[in-house]
Amino acid sequence: MARLVTSLFICVISHSSMTLAQEGDALFAMSFEELLDQDVTVAARKSESWLASSGTVYVINRSDIERYGWRDLKEILASVPNMDYFYQWSWLPGGQRGFTGNMSGTLMLIDGREVQNLLANEAFIMNNFPSARIERVEILQGPNSTLYGGNATQGVINVITRLDSGVNQVSLLVGDAGTRHGHGLFHYRQGEVELGVSASYFESDQDYHEIREFLVDDEAFSRNGKDALRNHNPNDFRNQEKNITLDSRLTTPWFYLGNNLTRTTNVSGIEAVAFDYITGDDAYRGYSSYYLGKNLQSGANWSGNVELSYFREYKEKYRLSVDNSDQATRYEELALYTEREDIGPSDRIRLNTQWTYQAGSGQDWILGYDGWRTKIGRKVKYRRTAEGIKLVTPDSWPTDKERSDKHAVFGQYSRSWRFGERTLKVNAGLRYHRQDYTNASWLPRVSMVYQPNPDQALKLTYGKAFRPPTIFEFDLVVDDKIESQSMQMYELNWSSKFSWHGVEFANISALYSMQAKNFYQKVQDPNTQIWRTIVAGEHRVSGWENQLRWQAQRWHGQLAIRYVSPDKTQAAGQSVVLNVPDHKVKLGLGYTLDQHWQISAFIDHWDKVLTEANRFQQSGTEIVTIPAWTTFNVNLTYTSGNSRIGLHIENLFDETYYHGNARGVSPVKYIQAPRNWRLSWSYRF
């Protein structure tokens, strides 16, 4: 494979020396201009330039996605300097800015609409976000519950689909480990009526032999007390995933109507240690989001929107369970049977309205209301008994809290002043949120942006956000209410664009301090011996992040750096920082050979990580080091007319590297993909 890649590089570079067409320069210069002029909506729920946006916002546009060959949202997020995650081959847990967990602190939006998991408040990212579905991604760093409500404690990811692109396109992709993907994007317009449809299908075995070998190495992988009872035949490993998505929107002069849908069949990846671990769990899950709305213009100064939406999700899980674990001494002696567990369906109906009042030049108000009712589906286990299959709901499941109502009102005032070339802008917002079973919250956010000239911006931001408790956290609550988690942030940002010796630059740099309070902990009452959930503790993270992008003639690239300093925690008798690398470096570099060929490389470096793990064949836990790692990915594309062909090689130098386990003490870590390739083709018509 290395010899093949080297040959391709030589052929491509030789070809470029013979045909240095001016069209290639114009093609790339256009995409960089688009970056500098890119407007974003995620920071203030209105369109504003990325340079003057009220906070730290990263934009990954369609040009970036195609240039670097990113296949899905997971690979796109890897380019952001301060995203933290650990991939266990099922879904993508993690967080932002040195916080990590189950992504419940990151609010997930599709075209500005929340698609957060209802059961656990998670930004549930699997292979349901193929890049062919995405026009651009806007990532807001830091708390922003003022405009978005719960779960935006660490930031917001807004995926902008291609429904408004006006493009008709089909895309196909094949790769290692049985990976196959197809996508279709279609638009129809008749007068003022427009229909956009985007649909995708993905499947992959994800069964690299390196993972199989890793799974049967108990010391490196699991260290679970029941390892002797696990299946240690690597050939029984299953890790398949199938995923379909459907986005559609009908826009008329009178209303708009749309949906976002995902259906997934997958297994537990390499996370859950169980008797049948190698064979995995079969899970069937999905969600559907439907919305109906109308944009309104009331006079010269008032404009608004009213939208009614319905969100529905479900989860079914099948896994092997065992009758005789106490008597068995090895896997072959286990009496296994399939157990089914359902949660759902769960649904939410929501009414949202937002109005903008243009009070004058450089002055506006945003006022809005959110109201929604959520019903969480009941957990049901299909237990095998002597009388047959019996449906059982655990006694601790909080059936009285399955239904809840939430109401919120919010407002934001924006004012700008111009002093010749200089500009000062202030955004001040406040949200009042109230819901069942938890405390009401007042959530402010204030941002001041000073521009000494149109090419620079100095920003100061203060924000506060919250995450309400989930149905799982309520199941051990003795009282009727539990306080929400909260996050507050102070941030200083300097953003600029400039030229130096003919090279165009765009830079984002931010210093911040964030403090989270009210973590949920499970403790045992010493008198009653009953486990319960309590709210306690706080955690601070301070840090610096920087992203520099540039373009010069045919060259383009980006350099991202982050450094974080989290509070230490007590683990295994030590005071350490767990599961967060203190620094990361990301380098992207590309070259446009001519009007047809582009080649790009992306380097991702993570520092070492400390994690808490079970001792091997001993009681208690210890601190284990996950080594630092660097991967090198390369992408080569050929464009001719409306067709594009791409060859992407992930982990070119076949680095063996791991993500730590931030959710428990076993497994110890998760091995990542070895060197692999994929070939893509797309056609616009």
N, C-alpha and C positions, 0 to 999 in steps of 0.2 A: 504493500500500500504506500509506504514512504517513497519507493522508487517511482510509482505511478504519479504521486503528487509532485515530486521534483520534476518529472518530465513535463507535466502540465504547466508548471511555473515557467520552465524554459521556453516552451512553445508559445505561451501567451506573451511573455516579455519580448521574444523575438518578433512576434507578429506586431507588437506595438511600435517597435523601432522602425518598421517599414511603413506603417499607416498611422501617423499622428494627426487625426482629423480634428478640425476645429469644433465639430458638432459635439465631441466628447467634453470639451471644456465648457461649452454652453450648457450642456445637460447637467453637469455637476454644479456649476455656478448657480443655476436656477434653484436647485434644491437647497443650497445654503442660504440664498436670499429668502426662500420660503421659511426656513428655520428662524432667521432674524425677525421676520415680519409675522411670525406665528402668533395668533391670538389664542388664549386659553379661557376656559369658563369655570374650571374646578375651584379656583381660589375664592371667588366672590359671587358665584352663580350668575355671572354676566360676562360678556366678552371683554377682555382686556389683554394688552400685549404681555408676553411672557416677561419682558424686561421690567415692566411697571406693575406686575401682578402683586397682590397683597399677600406675600409669603414666598416660600421656596417651592417652585413648581418645575418639574422636569417634563419635557415633551419628547416622546419618541414618535416620529411621524412615519408615513408610508415609505419615504425614501430610505430612512435608517433600516427599517425592517427588511426591505428588499436587498439593500446593500450588504448587510451582514448575514443574511440568510436565516434569520431567527424564525423558528418554526411555530412557536407558541408563546403565550404570555409569560410562562416561566422563564424562557430564554430572554425575552424582552426585559423583564424585571432584573435579570442578572447584570444589565448594563447600568443600573441605577446605583450610585455609590453607597447609599445607606439603606438598602433593603437587606434584611436578615431572614434566612429561611433554611430549612433542612428538608431535603427531598428523600422520602422513604418509599418511593415508587407507587404511591397510591394517590395522595393529594399533597398540597404544598403548605405545610404549617410554617409559621414564622411571624415576622413583624417588621417594624421600621425603627431605625435609629437606635439600635442596640437593645430593643425590646424583642422578645421572641416568645412564641407560644403557639396558639392555634389560629392565628390571623384574625382573632376576634377584635383586635384593636385597630384593624385596617378596614375601612368601609369600602365595599366593592360596589361600583356603579357600572351599568351599561347604558350608554347614551344619557347619563345623568340620573338614571333611575336605580334605586337600591335593589340589589339581588343578594343581600346577605342571607346566609343560611339561617332559617328560623329556629332550628333546634338548639344550636350552640353559638349563634351570632358570628359565624365564621365567614370570612371571605373564601369561599370554597373554590379553589383553583385546581382543576385536574387537566385533562387534555381537551376541555370544553372551550378553550380559547385559542384555536389555531390562528396563526397570523393572517391567513387569507381572509379571516373574518374581520380584521382590525384595520381601520384607517389610521388611527393614532391612539396613543395612550398618554393621559395626563396624570401625573403623580404629585399630589400635594403632601408635603411633609409637615408633620405636627398636628396637634388637635384642632378640629374644626366642627364641633358639634353645634356651633351657633347657627349655621345654615343647614346642616345635614342631620342633626339629631344623634342618636346613639351609635356607638362603635367607631366613631371617627376620632379615637383617642390618640392614635399614632399617625394617622394620615388617611388619605383617600386615594383610591385608584379608580379613575374614570376611563373605561374602555369605550372609545368612539367607534361604532361599527361603520361599515362601508355602505349603509343604506342610502346615504345622501351623496355618494360619490358620483352618481350618474354613469358608472362603469358597468359594462357587461363582461364577465370573465369566467373562465373555467380554469381550475388548477388541479394538478395531480402531483403526488409525492410518493416515492418508495424509498425504503431504507433497510438497514440491518434489523435483525430481530423481528422480522415479519411486520415491519412498520409500513402502513399504507394509509393514504389520506386523499380525499377528494373534496373539492369545494366548488360551488357554483354561485355566482353573483349576477342578478338580473334586475334591470330597471325598465319600467314602462311609463311613458308620459303622454297624456292627451290633454292639451290645454293646461288648466290649473290642477288637474288630477294627476298624481304621481304614485306609483307603486314600486317599492323596492323589496327584493327577496334575497336572503343570503342563507345558504344551507351547506352543511359540511358533514362528512363521515370520517371517523378515524378509528383505526384498530392497530394494535401492536401486541406481540407476544412478550416483549420486554424481558426476555429470558437469556441474557448474556451469560456465557458459561462462567465468567468471573463472579457473578452473583451466586450461581449455584455452589461454587466452591466456598464462597464466603459464608453461606448459610449453614454449612455443616461444621464450621470451625467454632466450637462453643466458646473457647477462650476469647477469640477476637470479636465474636458476634454477640452471643446471647447472655451467657452467665446466669441462666435462669435455673431455679431449683428443680425444675422438671425437665431439664435437658435430656436426661437419660430416657425419658418417655417420648421424646420428639422423633418424628420420622427423619432419619439421617440419610435417606436416599436422595441425592441431588437430582436425579432424573425425574423425581415426582414434583419438582418445582413448577408452579404455575404462577404467572404474573400478567395475564392478559388484561387488556382494557379495550372496550368498544365505546365509542361516544358519537352521538349525533347532536347537531345544533340546528336551530331554525330561527332566523330573525326576519321579521317582515314589518313593513309600515305602509299604510295607505294615507296619503295626504290630500286633502281637498280644501277648497276655500271655506268650508263650513266646520270641519272637524278633522282630526287625525286619529288613526286607529292602528295599533301595532302589538307585536308580541316578541318575546325572547324565550326560547325553549332549549332545554338540555336534557338528554337521556343518556345515562351511563351504566355500563356493566363492567365491574372491575373486581379485583380482589384486594386483600389488605396490604399488598406490597410486601415490604420486609419489616413491618413495624410490630404487629401484635404477636407476641410469643405465645404459642399454644401447643397442644399435643400434635396437632396436624399442621404445624407451622409451615412446613415446606409446601403443602398443597394449598394453603391460603384459605381465605373466606370469600364466598361469592356474595357480592352486594349489587343490588339493583336500586338505583337512585336517580332522581331527576327533579327538575322544577320547571314551571311554566309561569311566565309573567305576561299579563294582558293589560293593555292600557287604552283609554279613550279620553281624548282631551280636545280643548279648543283654545287657540290663541286669540286674545281680545285686544282691541284698541279703543279706548274710551277717551275721546278728546285728543288734543295735541300733546298733553303731558302724561297721560295715564296709559299704560299698557300692562297686560297681565295674561295669566294662563290659569285654567282650571283643568284638573286631570283626576280621573277616577281609575284606580288600578286594582288588579286582583293577582295575587301571588300564591302559588300552590306547590308544595313539595312532598316527596315521599321517600321512604327508605325501607328496603327489604334486605335481610341478610340471612344467609345460610352458612352454617359452619359445623364442622365435626365436633361433637361433644363425646364424653366418655362416661361409662357407668362404673368402672372398676379401677380408678387411678390409684387407690390405696393398696390394692392387691398386686398390681402390675409392677414389674421391675424393668421392662423394656417395651418399646413401642409395639412390637409384634403381639404382645399379650393384652393390649387394650381392647376393650369392647366399645367400638366406635359407632356412633349414629349421627345422623344429620339433624341439627336443631335449627329451627327458623325463628327469627326475631324481626318484628315489624315495628316501625315508628311512623305513624302517620296514616293517611295524609294530613299535613298541616297546611293551613291557609291564612291569608291576610287580605283584608279589603281596606283600601286606603283612599282618602280624599286629600288632595294637595292643591293649594292655590298660592300663587305668588304674583305680586303686583309691584310695578316700578313706577315711581312718580318722578318725573324730570323737573326738579324745582327751578332749575336755571342752568346757565352755562357752567359745566363742571360741578354740578350739585344734583344728587339724586337720592331717593329713598327706595329701599326694598322692604316690602311687608308681606308676610305670609302666614299660612296656617297649615299644619299637618294633623290629620286625625286618622287613626286606623285601629281596627280590631283584629286581633290575632287569636287563632285557635290552634294549639299544638296537638298533634295526633298522639294518641295513647300508646305507650310501649306495651307490646304483647309478645310473649314467648309461647311457642308451641311445644309444650312439655309432653314427653312420652310417659304414660302411666300404665298401670295394669288394666285400667278401664279404657285405654286408648289415648288419643291426643287430647290434651287439655290446654286451653288458653289461659295463660297466667300473666297478670300484671304485678310487678314487684310491689311489696307493701309500702316501700319508701317513695314510690312514684307519686308526685303531688297532683293528684287528679283535680283538686280544687283550684289549681293555678294554671290549668290548661288554657283557659280563656282569659284574655286581658284586653283592656282598652288603653290607648295612649292618645294624648292631645298635646299639641305644642303650638305656640305662636312665636314668631321671630321677626326681627327687623334689623336693617342695616342702613346706616347713613354714610354717604360718601361725598367728600368735598375736596376739590382741588383748587389751588391758587397758582397763578403763573406770574413770575417776576422776570420778564424778558425771556431768556433761554432756560431759566430755572423753573422747576415745578415742585410743588408740595401737595401731596394727596394724603387724606386721612380716611380710613374705613373704620367704623365703629359699629359693632353688632351685638345683639343680645337675644337669647332664646330662653323662653320659659317652657319647661318640659314636665309633664305630669303623667304618670302611668300607675296601674294597679301594682300593689305588693312591693313597691320600693319608693324611695324618697323622691320628692319633686326637686328639680334642679334649675338654677339660674346659670346660664352659660354665656359668658362674654367673650368677645374677640375684638382686638383693636390692632390696627396696623397703620403705620405711618411710612410713606414712601417719599423720599427726597431725591429729585433728579437735578443735579447741577447742570446737566445738558441732556439732550435726547438719547445719548449713548451710555449713560450710567444711571444706576439707581442704588440708593442706600435705604434699607428697610429695617424697621423695628416692629416686632410683632409680639403680642401677648395673646394667648388663647387658653381656653379651658374646655374640656370635653368629658364625656362619661360613657361608661358601658354598663347597661343594665344586666342584672343576673339572668341566667338562662334557666330553662326548665330542669336541667341536670343539677344546677347549683341549688335550686329550690328543694330538691328531693331530701335533703338532710337539714332543712331549716326548721327549727322548733317553733319560732314565732311566725306571724303572718307576713312580716316584711323583712327585707334585707337591703342594706344600703348599697347604692351603685358604686362601682369603681370610678375613679376620677383621674384626670391628667391635666396638668397645667404646664405651660411652656413659655419661656422667654427666648427670643431669637433675634439675632443681628445678621442681616443678609446684605451682601454687596454683589450686584450683578452689572455686567458691562458687555459692550461689544466694541471692538477696536481693530485697527490695522497696524501691522508692523512689517516693514520691508516687503510689502505686497501680499502678506498673509492676513486673512480675515479671521478674527477670533470672536468667540462668544463664551462668556464665563459666568458661572454661578458659584458663589462661595457663601457659606453660612456657618455661624457659631450658634450653639443653642444649649439650653439646659431644660430638661423635662423631668417632672416629678409625678409618679403614679402613686395613688393611695387606695386603700381598701381592697387588698387582695383577698380572695376567698380561700379559706383554709378549712380542712376537715380535721376535727379534733374529737377525742373521746372523753365524755363526761366521766370523771373518776368515780362518781357516786352511782350513776345509773348505768354506766358502761354502754351508753348509747352514743353513736357517732353523730356529729352535727356539723353544719357549716357555719363558720363565723367569719366576720370581716375584721382584718387586722393587717398591719404592716404598710410600708411604703418603700419605694424604690426610685432612685434618681439615676439619670444618665446625662452626662454632658459630652459634647463632641463638636467636631468640625467636619464639614463635607465640602468638596469642591469638584466641579465638573467644568473642564475646558474643552471647547470644540473649535476646530479650525479648518480652513480650506485655503489651498494654495495651488493655483494652476490645476493640475490633474490629481493632486493629493488631497485627501481629506482625513479627518481623524478626531478622536476624543480621548481625553485622559481624565479619569475620575479617581479621587482619593477620599477615603474617610478614616477618621480616628475617633474612637469613642472611649469614654471612661465611666463605666457603670459602677454602682455600689457593689461591694463585695457581699456575698452571702455565706452562711454557715452550712458546710457540707462535709461529711466524713471527718468531722473534728477539725476542719480547716476553715479559714476565712478566705474565699477566693471568688473571682469572677467566673461564672459558669456560662458555657455554650454561646459566647459572643466573642468573635475575633476582634481585637482592638483596632486593627487596621485592615483595609482592603485597598487594592489598586486594580483599576480596570483600564485597559488601553485598547482602543480601536484604531486601525490604520487601513486605509484603502487607496487604491490607485485606479484611475480611469484610463484604460489603454487607448481606446478610440470610441467611436459611436456605438460599438457592439460589446466590447469586453470591459468588465470591471472585476477587480480582485480585491478582497478585503480579508483582514485577520482581526481576531478579537482575543485578547489575553485577559484572563481573570485570575487574580491572586488573592487568597485569603490567608491571614495569619493563623497560627495554631490556636486551638480551642481547648479549654479544660472542661471536662464533663464528669458527672458523678455516675459511678457504675457499681454494680454488685461485685464483690470480691469473687475470684474464681475458686470454686470448691471451698469457700469459707463463708462465714456469716459476716454481715455488715457490708459497708460500702467503702469505696476508695475513689480518689481523684485520678482520672485517666487523661492523658494528653492526646488529642486528635492532631496529627501533624499538619503544619502549613502545607499549602498546595498551590500550584499554578497550572492552569490549563490553557491550551492554545487551539483555537478553532479557526478554520479558514473557509472562505466562500468564494467561488468563482462563478460568474454569471455571463451569459451571452444573450444579447437582445438583438432581435432582427424584426423590424416592423412591429407587429402586435404580439409576437411570441417572445417568451423569455425562458431560458434553460439555466438551471443552477446546479452546481455540485457543492455540497457542504460536507466538510469533514470535522467532526467533533472530537476533541481530545487528540489532536494530531500526533502527539508524541507518546500516547498511550500511558498517561500518568495514572497511577493507582491512588485514588484519593477518597476521602470520606467526609460525610457530614455527621456531626455529633447528634446525640439524642437529647433534645431539650425537654422531653415530656416524661421521662422516667429513667430508672437505673438499669433497665434491660429492655431491648438490646443496647449494647454499648454505643454503636455507631452504625452508619448506613453507607455501604460502598456505592460509588457513583459510576456512571457509564464509562466503559473503556473506549478506545478508539472505534468510531463507527462512522458510516457515511450515509448520505441520502441524496437522491437525485430528484429535482423538481422541474415541473414544466407548467407554464401558464399561457393563456391566450386570451386577448381582449378582442371583443367584436362589437 
